Amino acid sequence: MSNIFASIGIDPGIIIILLMIITIVLIGMVVYLYKVIKRLEAKYHLFMKGEDGRSLEKGFMRKVILFCYHNALIIPQLLNF
């Protein structure tokens, strides 16, 4: 195996060190993404807690109507809600 690296001109120790660094970086990324997913799951469960889809839709429509009202946007379709 070292004959292959010798023909290329690369020390096998450097390859091992680079692979260790890449492994540590990848483990760090996995831990970071695990934390992000846990936060998103917590937000999702809080969002879905005790509400049905119909009341969520009405709540969103109310927020959109209030946003449009406060920003002087008049959208006739929203006023028919």
C-alpha positions as CSV (number, residue, x, y, z in Angstrom):
1,M,0.0,0.0,0.0
2,S,2.8,2.4,0.8
3,N,4.2,1.8,-2.7
4,I,1.1,3.5,-4.1
5,F,1.6,6.5,-1.9
6,A,5.3,6.5,-2.6
7,S,4.7,6.6,-6.3
8,I,2.3,9.5,-5.9
9,G,4.7,11.2,-3.4
10,I,2.3,11.4,-0.5
11,D,3.2,10.3,3.1
12,P,0.7,7.8,4.5
13,G,0.7,9.7,7.8
14,I,-0.6,12.8,6.1
15,I,-3.5,10.8,4.6
16,I,-4.4,9.4,8.1
17,I,-4.3,12.8,9.7
18,L,-6.5,14.3,7.0
19,L,-9.0,11.4,7.4
20,M,-9.1,12.0,11.1
21,I,-9.8,15.7,10.6
22,I,-12.5,15.0,8.1
23,T,-14.1,12.4,10.6
24,I,-14.0,15.0,13.4
25,V,-15.6,17.6,11.2
26,L,-18.3,15.2,10.1
27,I,-19.1,14.2,13.7
28,G,-19.4,17.8,14.6
29,M,-21.8,18.4,11.7
30,V,-24.0,15.4,12.8
31,V,-24.2,16.8,16.3
32,Y,-25.1,20.2,15.1
33,L,-27.8,18.9,12.7
34,Y,-29.2,16.7,15.5
35,K,-29.7,19.8,17.6
36,V,-31.3,21.7,14.8
37,I,-33.7,18.8,14.2
38,K,-34.6,18.6,17.9
39,R,-35.4,22.3,17.9
40,L,-37.6,22.0,14.8
41,E,-39.4,19.0,16.3
42,A,-40.1,21.0,19.5
43,K,-41.5,23.9,17.4
44,Y,-43.5,21.5,15.3
45,H,-45.1,19.8,18.4
46,L,-45.8,23.2,19.9
47,F,-47.4,24.3,16.7
48,M,-49.6,21.2,16.3
49,K,-50.5,21.0,20.0
50,G,-54.3,21.0,20.6
51,E,-55.3,22.7,17.3
52,D,-57.1,21.2,14.4
53,G,-56.4,22.3,10.8
54,R,-59.5,24.4,10.4
55,S,-58.8,26.7,13.4
56,L,-55.2,27.0,12.3
57,E,-56.3,28.2,8.9
58,K,-58.7,30.7,10.4
59,G,-55.9,32.0,12.7
60,F,-53.6,32.4,9.7
61,M,-56.2,34.2,7.7
62,R,-56.8,36.6,10.6
63,K,-53.1,37.3,10.8
64,V,-53.0,38.0,7.1
65,I,-56.0,40.3,7.2
66,L,-54.5,42.2,10.1
67,F,-51.2,42.5,8.3
68,C,-52.9,43.8,5.2
69,Y,-55.0,46.2,7.3
70,H,-52.0,47.6,9.2
71,N,-50.0,48.0,6.0
72,A,-52.9,49.6,4.0
73,L,-53.2,46.7,1.7
74,I,-56.7,46.1,0.5
75,I,-57.3,42.7,-0.9
76,P,-61.0,42.1,-1.7
77,Q,-60.8,38.3,-1.5
78,L,-59.5,38.5,2.1
79,L,-62.3,40.7,3.2
80,N,-64.9,38.1,2.2
81,F,-63.5,35.7,4.9
